[in-house]
Amino acid sequence: MQDKKLFVGNLSHSVTAAEETEQLRELFSNYGAVEQINIIKGKRFGFVEMSTRAEAEKAKQALNEYQFNGCPLKVNEIRPPRGRQRRGFRRY
């Protein structure tokens, strides 16, 4: 694992972002210190940043597919952004 920031997907629609942030903080803090949580408004995903890579890896292993507010979480490491290509155009 290269980063200490995790993608957390498949969040519930039934809980407000503020409630979910606190619940995620409590859940992820079982695996280390949580530095930051950012839930994307209107979406069912967000990001959790742990204090170390080791803590992030431990949380990812433990919480991927974990039932959270009735939904199995999808927890993955953040991947570097890929270059976007326009349709119909090729980059040389």
C-alpha positions as CSV (number, residue, x, y, z in Angstrom):
1,M,0.0,0.0,0.0
2,Q,1.5,3.3,-1.0
3,D,-0.8,5.8,0.6
4,K,-2.6,6.3,3.9
5,K,-5.8,7.5,2.3
6,L,-8.6,5.1,1.6
7,F,-11.6,5.2,-0.8
8,V,-14.8,4.1,1.1
9,G,-17.7,3.2,-1.2
10,N,-21.2,1.9,-1.0
11,L,-22.3,4.2,1.9
12,S,-26.0,4.2,2.9
13,H,-28.5,6.7,1.6
14,S,-30.4,6.6,4.9
15,V,-27.9,8.5,7.0
16,T,-26.8,12.1,6.8
17,A,-23.2,12.9,5.9
18,A,-22.6,14.4,9.4
19,E,-23.9,11.2,11.1
20,E,-22.0,9.0,8.7
21,T,-18.8,10.9,9.2
22,E,-18.9,10.4,13.0
23,Q,-19.9,6.7,12.6
24,L,-17.0,6.2,10.1
25,R,-14.6,7.9,12.4
26,E,-15.6,5.6,15.3
27,L,-15.4,2.5,13.1
28,F,-12.0,3.3,11.5
29,S,-10.5,4.5,14.8
30,N,-10.5,0.8,15.9
31,Y,-7.6,0.4,13.5
32,G,-5.6,3.5,14.1
33,A,-5.8,7.3,14.3
34,V,-8.1,8.9,11.8
35,E,-6.8,12.1,10.4
36,Q,-9.6,13.2,8.0
37,I,-12.9,12.0,6.6
38,N,-14.5,13.5,3.5
39,I,-17.8,12.2,2.4
40,I,-18.8,13.4,-1.1
41,K,-22.2,15.1,-0.8
42,G,-25.0,13.5,-2.8
43,K,-22.8,10.4,-3.6
44,R,-22.4,7.1,-1.8
45,F,-18.7,7.3,-1.3
46,G,-16.0,9.2,0.5
47,F,-12.4,9.1,1.7
48,V,-10.8,8.3,5.1
49,E,-7.2,9.2,5.8
50,M,-5.4,7.3,8.5
51,S,-2.2,8.5,10.2
52,T,0.0,5.8,8.8
53,R,0.1,3.4,5.8
54,A,0.1,0.4,8.1
55,E,-3.1,1.6,9.8
56,A,-4.7,2.2,6.5
57,E,-3.8,-1.3,5.3
58,K,-5.1,-2.8,8.6
59,A,-8.4,-0.9,8.2
60,K,-8.7,-1.9,4.5
61,Q,-8.2,-5.5,5.3
62,A,-10.7,-5.5,8.2
63,L,-13.4,-3.3,6.8
64,N,-13.8,-4.2,3.1
65,E,-17.2,-5.9,2.8
66,Y,-18.0,-4.9,6.4
67,Q,-21.8,-4.3,6.9
68,F,-22.2,-0.6,7.7
69,N,-25.7,0.8,8.0
70,G,-27.1,-2.1,6.1
71,C,-24.6,-1.9,3.2
72,P,-21.3,-3.8,2.6
73,L,-18.5,-1.2,2.5
74,K,-16.0,-1.1,-0.4
75,V,-12.7,-0.1,1.1
76,N,-9.7,0.3,-1.3
77,E,-6.5,2.3,-1.5
78,I,-6.5,5.4,-3.5
79,R,-5.1,4.9,-7.0
80,P,-3.3,7.7,-8.8
81,P,-5.5,9.5,-11.3
82,R,-5.3,8.2,-14.9
83,G,-5.0,10.5,-17.8
84,R,-8.3,11.0,-19.5
85,Q,-8.6,10.6,-23.2
86,R,-11.2,12.3,-25.3
87,R,-13.4,10.1,-27.4
88,G,-12.4,10.0,-31.0
89,F,-9.0,11.4,-30.4
90,R,-5.8,9.6,-30.0
91,R,-2.8,10.8,-28.0
92,Y,0.6,10.3,-29.7
